Amino acid sequence: MNGGGPATTDTERATLLLLNAEYLRAVERADRGWFEEHLGEDFLCSLPDGVLLDRPGFLAEVRTPASLTRIEAHEVIVRVLGEVALVHARTTFLRDGRPGRGRYTDVWARRGRWLAVAAHVTRL
């Protein structure tokens, strides 16, 4: 589904879908380098327990081994709103070997290239 309207090109949507998939793989791999390259300096992340992390705090949380594996995104919705894009999705995953599910919204800003500037994660 693409809620971005006529201004959203297939290329923009494809780029954001790829970044979304890479973000999930970076979580699984605890790939701090990927996050250093793709997070805006003003990045903020709301965690399921209510903690708000800034970029340095988020990068400090990226560690090996990752507690989440087999992360899959479902019902991904990409909405491009000018220079900002929202990505909404439902997730399934294993956390320490046990099945889990949740939702997230990521906010991307076009700053020469797309950078993640915010994330909000819930677990059900």
C-alpha positions as CSV (number, residue, x, y, z in Angstrom):
1,M,0.0,0.0,0.0
2,N,1.3,3.5,-0.8
3,G,-0.5,6.3,1.0
4,G,1.9,8.9,-0.3
5,G,-0.3,10.2,-3.1
6,P,0.7,11.0,-6.7
7,A,3.9,12.8,-5.7
8,T,5.4,9.5,-4.5
9,T,7.4,7.9,-7.2
10,D,8.0,4.2,-7.5
11,T,11.7,4.9,-7.0
12,E,11.1,6.7,-3.7
13,R,8.9,3.9,-2.5
14,A,11.4,1.2,-3.5
15,T,14.2,3.1,-1.8
16,L,12.3,3.4,1.4
17,L,11.2,-0.2,1.3
18,L,14.8,-1.2,0.9
19,L,15.9,1.0,3.7
20,N,13.2,-0.4,5.9
21,A,14.4,-4.0,5.2
22,E,18.0,-3.0,5.8
23,Y,17.0,-1.4,9.1
24,L,15.4,-4.6,10.3
25,R,18.5,-6.7,9.2
26,A,20.7,-4.2,11.0
27,V,18.8,-4.7,14.2
28,E,19.2,-8.5,13.9
29,R,22.9,-8.2,13.1
30,A,23.5,-5.5,15.7
31,D,25.1,-3.6,12.8
32,R,26.1,-0.3,14.5
33,G,27.9,0.8,11.3
34,W,24.7,0.7,9.3
35,F,23.0,2.8,11.9
36,E,25.8,5.3,12.1
37,E,25.5,5.7,8.3
38,H,21.7,5.9,8.2
39,L,20.5,7.8,11.3
40,G,20.2,11.5,11.3
41,E,22.2,13.4,14.0
42,D,18.8,14.4,15.6
43,F,17.4,10.8,15.6
44,L,15.1,9.8,18.5
45,C,13.7,6.4,19.3
46,S,10.7,5.7,21.6
47,L,11.1,2.2,23.0
48,P,8.2,-0.1,24.1
49,D,9.0,0.6,27.8
50,G,8.6,4.3,27.3
51,V,12.3,5.2,27.2
52,L,13.3,7.9,24.7
53,L,16.8,7.4,23.2
54,D,18.7,9.9,21.3
55,R,21.2,8.9,18.6
56,P,24.1,8.2,20.9
57,G,21.8,6.3,23.3
58,F,20.4,4.2,20.5
59,L,23.9,3.4,19.1
60,A,24.9,2.3,22.6
61,E,22.0,-0.1,22.7
62,V,23.1,-1.7,19.4
63,R,25.1,-4.6,20.6
64,T,25.9,-8.2,19.8
65,P,24.3,-10.5,20.2
66,A,21.0,-9.0,19.3
67,S,18.0,-10.1,21.4
68,L,15.7,-10.0,18.4
69,T,16.0,-12.4,15.5
70,R,13.8,-13.5,12.6
71,I,12.3,-10.0,12.4
72,E,9.7,-9.8,9.7
73,A,7.7,-6.8,8.6
74,H,4.1,-7.2,7.5
75,E,1.6,-4.8,6.1
76,V,4.3,-2.2,5.4
77,I,2.8,1.2,4.5
78,V,5.1,3.9,3.0
79,R,3.8,7.5,3.0
80,V,6.0,10.2,1.4
81,L,5.0,13.7,2.5
82,G,7.3,16.0,0.7
83,E,10.8,15.8,2.3
84,V,9.5,13.4,5.0
85,A,8.4,9.8,4.8
86,L,6.6,7.6,7.3
87,V,7.0,3.8,7.3
88,H,4.4,1.9,9.3
89,A,4.5,-1.9,9.8
90,R,3.5,-4.8,11.9
91,T,6.3,-7.1,13.0
92,T,6.8,-10.7,14.1
93,F,10.1,-11.8,15.6
94,L,11.9,-14.0,18.1
95,R,13.1,-12.4,21.3
96,D,15.5,-14.6,23.1
97,G,14.0,-17.5,21.2
98,R,10.4,-16.8,22.1
99,P,7.9,-15.5,19.5
100,G,6.8,-11.9,19.7
101,R,4.9,-9.3,17.7
102,G,4.7,-5.5,17.6
103,R,4.3,-2.4,15.5
104,Y,6.6,0.4,14.5
105,T,6.6,3.7,12.8
106,D,9.9,5.1,11.4
107,V,10.3,8.7,10.2
108,W,12.7,9.4,7.4
109,A,13.9,12.8,6.2
110,R,15.3,13.5,2.8
111,R,18.6,15.3,3.5
112,G,20.4,14.8,0.3
113,R,19.5,11.1,0.9
114,W,17.0,9.5,3.2
115,L,18.0,9.4,6.9
116,A,16.0,7.9,9.7
117,V,15.2,10.7,12.2
118,A,12.7,9.0,14.5
119,A,11.3,5.6,15.4
120,H,8.5,4.5,17.7
121,V,8.3,0.8,18.6
122,T,5.5,-1.1,20.4
123,R,5.4,-4.7,21.4
124,L,2.1,-6.6,21.8
